[in-house]
Amino acid sequence: MLYGKIINVNAQTQTAQVEQDLNKRVFEFSFDIWGDEVSDLKKGEEVEFLVESKVVVKAHLKPKPVDPDQIPVTKPSRVCIEEFFARENEILSKYKDYVSGHLTLDFLRMRRFLLTAYNDLCAMDSNIENEVLKKLKYEIAYLSKEFEAYHKKTQYTVMYAFETIFLVRQVEFNKTARHIEEIQSSLANAQAQTNVLSASLQDAEKQFARREDKGSREYLEAEKELKGMRKRYVDLLNFIGNQKDALVNENARLKRFKEEHFEAFSSVYTPMTDEIKKRFITLLDTKAYDFDSTLWSRAKYSQNVKNFFRNSRIEGSFSSKTFLRYFLRGLDKSKLSNRSKELFDLLKYLENINRKNLLIVRATAVNVSKYKQVIEKIDSSLSITTDSDPLNALKSLRANPQDIIVIDEKIGNVSAFGFIKTYKEMPEAKPNVVFLVVVPQLPPAEIVSKGKQMNVEFIPEQNMDMLYDAVRMAL
């Protein structure tokens, strides 16, 4: 084992440098091989380290001279905390790759309504429910339960966590605490004996002082017994004094141990709990997005759901946003419960995050205006832009990506399919854009089928109902 001092600590690169005492040689090492708390890794600290093939493979603080009054640490703070949150970290680690770059939906806001929508839609058409939805529903319920359990574990103060996570795992600390209890018990017992003996001794002193048979055998025996009582009394007083001193000393050791280790515990515990909470919520948000999008991607193809929307005169996309708006439209805003107010806030949230962009590219201003009026009735939150020049529209798409593009089959020398091909080759092209191509009449079935595979739908020029349905399905 080599000895040296830390001369540099770089939190950004998670590395440190140690200078060997013997020859002033400098070694660099990663925080990963540090054997103590990262908070202890400071410039100027004396350390022990092991080098293999010119690489530091182990490093930790150089043991300081043992203070007989100092309580040793059994487990460092980080180890105690990681043990306490082992279940949560194990669950979250399984979803690490799944969460990365995934779309999200605010689960904590959505959880009640998601289940309501699920039950209502499946009641309309049992075929909507499939194994994928069942699995997502189970996962969300399971993860939500685990998150609630985690929330209960972390709702207490940091001091309470310090006591129940760190201190309970410190063997010598708890031995000392038990020793204090033993001292207090023996002290109470000795105090009780002293009280009884004090009264007995006072009576014996009085009785002995009244004796007139000095020098007699009985007098000498009584004197001997009295001296014994006096000695026991003095011994008890000495014992009580020693126990009180021991109690003060042991309590001071406990107090010093807590003060020395609380900050290190807090510096690990607070960031870790915040990070676990953030990861849990992100995971639930991604699952909520998958559940919601999968539910509506199936529901919008259900004839029963389509009939319900039509019969209930529900305008808008097949989505939780539209369904919630329908659910709330009959409520009197002046007589809302707190839960209903929360649902109106939820609607605002859904309207903001689900705002989609639609571009209309048609040859004449009249046709543009006609289509725009129909589409605006489908979803008032749609952001609609228009253009009569397909080449200009392609340029604008670089800066303003769209979710749906409605375009004539041919405008001048530009065909819709040429437009689509050029767009998809653009680096800025948004994936999964739906193209609605306006045609004089529907092409043959094989072309319609081929178009669907490319996210292309054909809309007959005068068929406003088909336009309405196609846009609604695309939202």
C-alpha positions in Angstrom: 0.0 0.0 0.0 1.4 3.5 -0.9 0.8 6.7 0.9 0.2 10.2 -0.4 -1.9 13.4 -0.5 -4.8 14.4 -2.7 -3.6 17.4 -4.8 -6.5 17.8 -7.2 -10.2 16.9 -7.3 -12.3 17.4 -10.5 -16.0 16.9 -9.9 -16.8 17.5 -13.6 -14.6 14.6 -14.9 -15.1 12.6 -11.7 -11.4 12.2 -11.3 -8.7 13.1 -8.7 -5.0 13.2 -8.4 -2.8 11.8 -5.6 0.9 12.7 -5.0 3.0 9.9 -3.5 4.8 10.9 -0.4 8.0 8.9 -1.1 8.9 10.2 -4.6 6.3 12.9 -5.3 5.0 10.9 -8.3 1.5 11.9 -9.3 -1.3 9.4 -10.1 -4.8 10.1 -11.4 -7.8 7.9 -10.5 -11.5 7.8 -11.0 -14.1 8.4 -8.3 -15.3 4.9 -9.0 -12.4 3.3 -7.1 -12.6 5.6 -4.1 -13.4 3.5 -1.1 -14.9 6.2 1.2 -17.6 8.9 0.8 -17.0 11.2 -2.2 -17.5 14.1 0.2 -14.3 13.0 2.0 -12.3 13.2 -1.3 -10.8 16.6 -0.7 -7.5 18.4 -1.6 -4.9 17.9 1.1 -6.4 14.7 2.5 -3.9 11.9 3.4 -4.7 8.7 1.6 -3.6 5.1 1.1 -3.7 3.7 -2.4 -2.8 0.6 -4.4 -1.2 0.7 -7.9 -1.2 -2.2 -10.4 0.5 -1.8 -13.8 0.9 1.9 -13.1 -2.8 2.4 -12.5 -4.5 3.2 -9.2 -6.9 0.4 -8.5 -7.9 1.2 -4.9 -7.8 4.4 -2.8 -9.2 5.5 0.5 -8.5 7.9 3.4 -5.4 7.1 5.4 -6.6 5.8 8.8 -6.2 8.4 11.5 -4.9 7.5 15.0 -7.8 5.7 16.8 -9.5 7.9 19.4 -10.7 5.5 22.1 -13.7 7.8 22.7 -14.7 7.9 19.0 -17.4 5.5 17.8 -16.3 3.8 14.6 -18.5 3.7 11.4 -19.8 0.3 10.5 -21.2 1.3 7.1 -20.7 4.6 5.2 -23.7 6.8 4.5 -23.9 5.9 0.8 -23.9 2.2 1.4 -26.7 2.5 4.0 -28.8 4.7 1.7 -28.3 2.4 -1.3 -29.3 -0.6 0.8 -32.5 1.3 1.9 -33.4 2.2 -1.7 -32.2 -1.1 -3.3 -35.8 -2.1 -4.4 -36.5 1.3 -6.1 -33.1 1.3 -7.9 -33.6 -2.3 -9.0 -37.0 -1.4 -10.5 -35.8 1.7 -12.2 -32.6 0.1 -13.7 -34.8 -2.3 -15.6 -36.4 0.6 -17.5 -33.2 2.7 -18.0 -33.1 2.2 -21.8 -36.8 2.3 -22.2 -37.2 5.8 -20.8 -34.4 7.4 -22.8 -35.8 9.8 -25.4 -39.3 8.5 -24.9 -42.4 10.8 -25.3 -44.3 11.4 -22.0 -47.6 12.3 -20.6 -48.1 13.7 -17.1 -49.1 10.6 -15.2 -49.9 12.3 -11.9 -52.5 14.5 -13.6 -53.8 11.8 -15.9 -54.0 8.7 -13.8 -57.7 8.9 -12.8 -58.9 10.0 -16.2 -56.8 7.4 -18.0 -58.5 4.6 -16.2 -62.0 6.2 -16.7 -61.3 6.5 -20.4 -60.1 2.9 -20.6 -63.1 1.5 -18.8 -65.6 3.6 -20.8 -64.1 2.7 -24.2 -63.7 -1.0 -23.4 -67.4 -1.0 -22.2 -68.3 0.4 -25.7 -66.3 -2.2 -27.5 -64.6 -5.1 -25.6 -62.4 -5.7 -28.6 -60.4 -2.6 -27.8 -58.7 -4.3 -24.9 -55.9 -6.6 -26.0 -52.8 -8.1 -24.3 -50.7 -5.0 -25.0 -53.2 -2.7 -23.2 -53.6 -5.2 -20.4 -49.9 -5.4 -19.8 -49.6 -1.6 -19.9 -52.4 -1.2 -17.4 -50.8 -3.8 -15.1 -47.4 -2.1 -15.4 -48.8 1.4 -14.6 -50.7 0.0 -11.6 -47.6 -1.8 -10.3 -45.2 1.2 -10.8 -47.8 3.6 -9.3 -48.0 1.4 -6.2 -44.2 1.2 -6.0 -44.0 5.0 -6.4 -46.5 5.6 -3.6 -44.6 3.2 -1.3 -41.4 5.2 -2.1 -43.2 8.4 -1.4 -44.2 7.1 2.1 -40.6 6.1 2.7 -39.3 9.6 2.0 -42.0 11.8 3.5 -40.2 12.2 6.8 -37.4 14.7 7.8 -33.8 14.1 6.9 -33.0 13.7 10.6 -35.5 10.9 10.9 -34.1 9.3 7.8 -30.6 9.7 9.3 -31.7 7.8 12.4 -33.7 5.1 10.7 -31.3 4.5 7.7 -27.8 5.3 8.9 -27.7 5.0 12.7 -29.6 1.7 12.9 -26.8 0.2 10.8 -24.0 1.4 13.0 -23.0 -1.6 15.3 -20.8 0.3 17.8 -23.2 3.3 17.9 -26.1 1.0 18.9 -23.9 -0.8 21.5 -23.2 2.5 23.0 -26.9 3.4 23.0 -27.7 0.1 24.7 -24.9 0.8 27.2 -26.5 4.1 28.1 -29.8 2.4 28.8 -28.0 -0.1 31.0 -26.3 2.8 32.9 -29.6 4.6 33.3 -31.2 1.4 34.6 -28.4 0.7 37.1 -28.4 4.4 38.1 -32.1 4.3 38.8 -31.7 1.1 40.8 -28.7 2.6 42.8 -30.6 5.8 43.5 -33.6 3.7 44.9 -31.2 1.7 47.1 -29.6 5.0 48.3 -32.9 6.5 49.3 -33.9 3.4 51.3 -30.4 3.1 52.9 -30.3 6.8 53.7 -33.5 6.5 55.7 -32.2 3.3 57.4 -28.9 4.9 58.2 -30.5 8.0 59.8 -32.6 5.8 62.0 -29.5 3.6 62.9 -27.4 6.7 63.7 -30.1 8.1 66.0 -30.6 4.8 67.8 -26.8 4.3 68.2 -26.4 7.8 69.6 -28.9 7.0 72.4 -27.1 3.9 73.5 -25.6 4.0 77.0 -23.9 0.6 77.0 -20.6 1.8 75.6 -17.9 -0.8 75.6 -20.3 -3.6 75.8 -20.3 -6.5 73.4 -23.7 -5.4 72.0 -22.5 -1.8 71.6 -19.4 -2.9 69.6 -21.5 -5.1 67.3 -24.0 -2.3 66.7 -21.1 0.0 65.9 -19.6 -2.5 63.4 -23.0 -2.8 61.7 -23.4 0.9 61.6 -20.0 1.3 60.0 -21.0 -1.3 57.4 -24.1 0.7 56.6 -22.1 3.9 56.3 -19.6 2.1 53.9 -22.4 0.8 51.7 -24.0 4.2 51.6 -20.7 5.9 50.6 -20.0 3.1 48.0 -23.5 3.7 46.5 -22.9 7.5 46.3 -19.5 6.8 44.6 -21.2 4.4 42.2 -23.9 6.9 41.4 -21.3 9.6 40.8 -19.2 7.3 38.5 -22.4 6.2 36.6 -23.4 9.9 36.1 -20.0 10.7 34.7 -20.2 7.6 32.4 -23.6 8.7 31.3 -22.4 12.2 30.4 -19.4 10.7 28.5 -21.4 8.1 26.5 -24.1 10.7 25.6 -21.3 13.0 24.5 -19.9 10.2 22.3 -23.3 9.6 20.7 -23.9 13.3 20.1 -20.4 13.8 18.6 -21.0 10.8 16.3 -24.3 12.2 15.0 -22.8 15.7 14.4 -19.8 14.2 12.6 -21.9 12.1 10.2 -25.2 13.9 9.6 -23.9 16.3 7.0 -22.3 13.5 5.0 -25.6 11.5 5.1 -27.7 14.5 4.1 -25.4 15.3 1.2 -26.0 11.8 -0.3 -29.6 11.2 0.9 -31.3 14.4 -0.4 -29.9 14.3 -4.0 -30.5 10.5 -4.2 -34.2 10.8 -3.1 -34.7 13.6 -5.6 -33.2 11.6 -8.4 -35.2 8.5 -7.7 -38.4 10.5 -7.5 -37.6 12.2 -10.8 -36.8 8.8 -12.5 -40.0 7.3 -11.1 -42.1 10.1 -12.4 -40.4 10.0 -15.8 -41.0 6.3 -16.1 -44.7 6.7 -15.1 -45.0 9.5 -17.7 -43.6 7.3 -20.5 -45.9 4.4 -19.5 -48.9 6.9 -19.4 -48.0 8.1 -22.9 -47.8 4.5 -24.2 -51.1 3.5 -22.5 -53.0 6.6 -23.8 -51.6 6.4 -27.3 -52.2 2.6 -27.6 -55.7 2.9 -26.2 -56.8 5.6 -28.7 -54.9 4.0 -31.6 -57.3 1.1 -31.1 -60.4 3.0 -30.1 -60.4 5.2 -33.2 -60.9 2.1 -35.4 -63.8 0.8 -33.4 -67.1 1.3 -35.1 -68.9 1.5 -31.8 -66.6 4.3 -30.6 -67.1 6.1 -34.0 -70.9 5.8 -33.6 -70.7 7.1 -30.0 -68.7 10.2 -31.1 -71.1 10.8 -34.0 -74.3 10.3 -31.9 -72.9 12.4 -29.1 -71.8 15.1 -31.5 -68.3 15.0 -30.2 -66.0 17.2 -32.3 -62.3 16.7 -32.3 -59.7 13.9 -32.6 -60.0 10.5 -31.1 -58.0 11.3 -28.0 -58.2 11.8 -24.2 -58.3 15.5 -24.8 -61.5 15.3 -26.9 -63.1 12.7 -24.6 -62.4 14.9 -21.5 -63.8 18.0 -23.2 -67.0 16.0 -23.9 -67.0 14.8 -20.3 -66.8 18.3 -19.0 -69.1 20.1 -21.4 -72.2 19.5 -19.3 -70.7 20.8 -16.0 -71.7 24.1 -14.6 -68.4 26.0 -14.1 -69.9 28.1 -11.3 -70.6 24.9 -9.2 -67.5 22.9 -9.6 -66.0 20.6 -7.0 -62.2 20.6 -6.5 -61.9 17.4 -8.5 -63.9 18.9 -11.4 -61.6 22.0 -11.3 -58.6 19.6 -11.5 -60.2 18.1 -14.6 -60.5 21.5 -16.3 -56.8 22.1 -15.5 -56.1 18.7 -17.0 -57.9 19.7 -20.2 -55.8 22.9 -20.5 -52.7 20.8 -20.1 -53.8 18.3 -22.8 -54.8 21.1 -25.2 -51.3 22.6 -24.8 -49.3 19.4 -25.3 -51.5 18.0 -28.0 -51.5 21.1 -30.2 -50.7 19.8 -33.8 -49.8 21.5 -37.0 -51.6 21.1 -40.3 -50.7 22.5 -43.7 -53.1 22.9 -46.6 -51.5 23.1 -50.0 -54.2 23.7 -52.7 -54.1 25.3 -56.1 -56.7 28.0 -55.5 -57.5 30.3 -52.5 -61.2 29.3 -52.7 -60.3 25.6 -52.2 -57.9 26.4 -49.5 -60.5 28.4 -47.6 -63.2 25.7 -48.1 -61.0 23.0 -46.6 -59.7 25.2 -43.8 -63.3 25.9 -42.7 -64.1 22.2 -42.5 -60.9 21.3 -40.7 -61.2 24.0 -38.1 -64.4 22.4 -37.0 -62.7 19.2 -36.2 -60.3 20.6 -33.6 -60.1 24.2 -32.6 -56.6 23.7 -31.1 -55.1 22.8 -34.6 -52.6 25.3 -35.9 -53.4 25.6 -39.6 -51.2 27.2 -42.2 -52.0 27.4 -45.9 -50.1 27.8 -49.2 -51.0 27.7 -52.9 -47.4 27.2 -54.0 -46.0 23.7 -53.3 -42.4 24.7 -53.8 -42.8 27.6 -51.3 -44.5 25.1 -49.0 -41.5 22.8 -49.1 -39.2 25.7 -48.2 -41.5 26.6 -45.2 -41.5 23.0 -44.0 -37.8 23.2 -43.2 -38.5 25.7 -40.5 -42.0 24.8 -39.6 -42.5 21.0 -39.5 -46.1 19.8 -39.8 -48.0 16.7 -38.5 -50.6 16.6 -41.3 -50.3 17.9 -44.9 -53.3 18.2 -47.1 -52.3 18.6 -50.8 -53.8 18.5 -54.2 -52.9 15.6 -56.4 -51.3 18.0 -58.8 -50.5 21.8 -58.7 -49.0 23.1 -61.8 -46.0 20.9 -62.7 -45.7 19.5 -59.2 -47.4 16.2 -58.3 -48.4 15.3 -54.7 -46.1 12.2 -54.8 -43.2 14.2 -56.1 -43.8 16.7 -53.2 -43.9 13.8 -50.7 -40.8 12.2 -52.1 -38.9 15.5 -51.9 -40.1 16.2 -48.4 -39.1 12.8 -47.0 -35.6 13.3 -48.4 -35.2 16.5 -46.4 -33.0 16.2 -43.3 -35.6 18.3 -41.4 -38.4 15.9 -42.4 -40.7 15.0 -39.4 -41.3 11.3 -39.1 -44.8 9.9 -39.3 -46.3 12.9 -41.1 -49.7 12.0 -42.5 -50.4 13.2 -46.1 -54.0 13.6 -47.3 -53.9 13.8 -51.1 -57.0 15.4 -52.7 -58.0 13.6 -55.9 -60.9 13.9 -58.4 -61.9 10.3 -57.6 -60.5 7.5 -55.5 -57.7 5.5 -57.3 -57.8 1.7 -57.5 -57.8 -0.3 -54.2 -54.2 -1.5 -54.6 -52.9 2.1 -54.9 -55.0 3.1 -51.8 -53.5 0.2 -49.9 -50.0 1.1 -51.0 -50.6 4.7 -50.0 -51.6 3.7 -46.4 -48.3 2.0 -46.0 -46.7 5.4 -46.8 -49.0 7.3 -44.4 -50.9 8.6 -47.5 -54.7 8.8 -47.6 -56.7 9.8 -50.7 -59.6 12.2 -50.3 -62.1 12.7 -53.1 -62.4 16.4 -54.0 -66.0 17.0 -52.9 -66.3 14.4 -50.1 -66.2 16.6 -47.0 -67.2 13.7 -44.7 -64.2 11.7 -45.8 -61.9 14.7 -45.3 -63.4 15.2 -41.8 -62.9 11.5 -40.9 -59.4 11.4 -42.4 -58.1 14.4 -40.5 -59.8 13.2 -37.3 -58.1 9.8 -37.6 -54.7 11.4 -38.3 -54.8 13.6 -35.2 
